């Protein structure tokens, strides 16, 4: 992704019942998966896991839309005000 001559790295956070993982999408990976990254709320992710102390990052190599027999439940609003 380019903005005013800069190449941007995209960071995302995924959450499940076990906690959070930070995703790092390098520009070429983001460009290949831009529609999924911008529109899907339920993603499959593969890549290389990096852990330093208590911080975990997944350097994304591929995103995909999982094929499920049933669609996941709609997430409830998390209003923190």
C-alpha positions as CSV (number, residue, x, y, z in Angstrom):
1,X,0.0,0.0,0.0
2,X,1.4,3.4,-1.0
3,X,0.5,6.7,0.5
4,X,2.3,9.9,-0.7
5,X,5.4,7.9,-1.7
6,X,5.6,5.8,1.4
7,X,5.2,2.0,1.6
8,X,2.9,1.1,4.5
9,X,2.9,-2.0,6.6
10,X,-0.6,-2.9,7.7
11,X,-1.1,-4.1,11.3
12,X,-4.3,-6.0,12.4
13,X,-5.3,-7.7,15.6
14,X,-7.3,-10.9,15.7
15,X,-9.1,-12.2,18.8
16,X,-10.5,-15.5,19.8
17,X,-11.4,-17.2,23.1
18,X,-7.7,-17.7,23.9
19,X,-6.6,-14.1,23.5
20,X,-5.1,-11.7,20.9
21,X,-2.6,-12.1,18.1
22,X,-1.1,-9.2,16.2
23,X,-0.9,-9.6,12.4
24,X,1.8,-7.9,10.3
25,X,0.9,-7.6,6.6
26,X,3.8,-6.5,4.4
27,X,2.7,-4.4,1.3
28,X,2.9,-7.2,-1.2
29,X,0.7,-9.5,1.0
30,X,-1.8,-6.7,1.7
31,X,-2.1,-5.9,-2.0
32,X,-2.8,-9.6,-2.9
33,X,-5.4,-9.8,-0.1
34,X,-6.7,-6.2,0.0
35,X,-10.4,-7.0,-0.5
36,X,-10.5,-9.7,2.2
37,X,-8.4,-7.7,4.6
38,X,-10.8,-4.7,4.2
39,X,-14.2,-6.4,4.2
40,X,-14.2,-9.8,6.0
41,X,-14.9,-10.1,9.7
42,X,-14.0,-13.8,9.8
43,X,-10.6,-14.6,8.2
44,X,-8.3,-17.6,7.9
45,X,-4.6,-16.6,8.2
46,X,-1.4,-18.4,7.6
47,X,2.1,-17.2,8.1
48,X,5.1,-17.2,10.4
49,X,4.7,-16.9,14.1
50,X,7.1,-14.6,16.0
51,X,7.2,-14.4,19.7
52,X,9.3,-12.1,21.8
53,X,8.7,-12.3,25.6
54,X,4.9,-12.0,25.9
55,X,4.3,-10.3,22.5
56,X,3.1,-12.5,19.7
57,X,3.1,-11.5,16.0
58,X,2.0,-13.4,13.0
59,X,3.7,-12.3,9.8
60,X,1.0,-13.0,7.3
61,X,1.7,-14.9,4.1
62,X,-1.9,-15.5,3.1
63,X,-5.4,-14.6,4.0
64,X,-8.5,-16.6,3.0
65,X,-12.2,-16.8,3.7
66,X,-12.8,-20.1,5.6
67,X,-15.4,-22.5,4.2
68,X,-17.8,-23.5,6.9
69,X,-20.9,-25.6,7.1
70,X,-22.5,-22.9,9.1
71,X,-21.8,-19.2,9.2
72,X,-20.3,-17.9,12.4
73,X,-22.6,-16.0,14.8
74,X,-22.8,-12.3,14.3
75,X,-20.5,-10.5,16.7
76,X,-22.2,-8.4,19.4
77,X,-21.3,-4.8,19.7
78,X,-18.5,-4.0,22.1
79,X,-19.3,-0.5,23.2
80,X,-16.7,0.8,25.7
81,X,-18.4,4.1,26.7
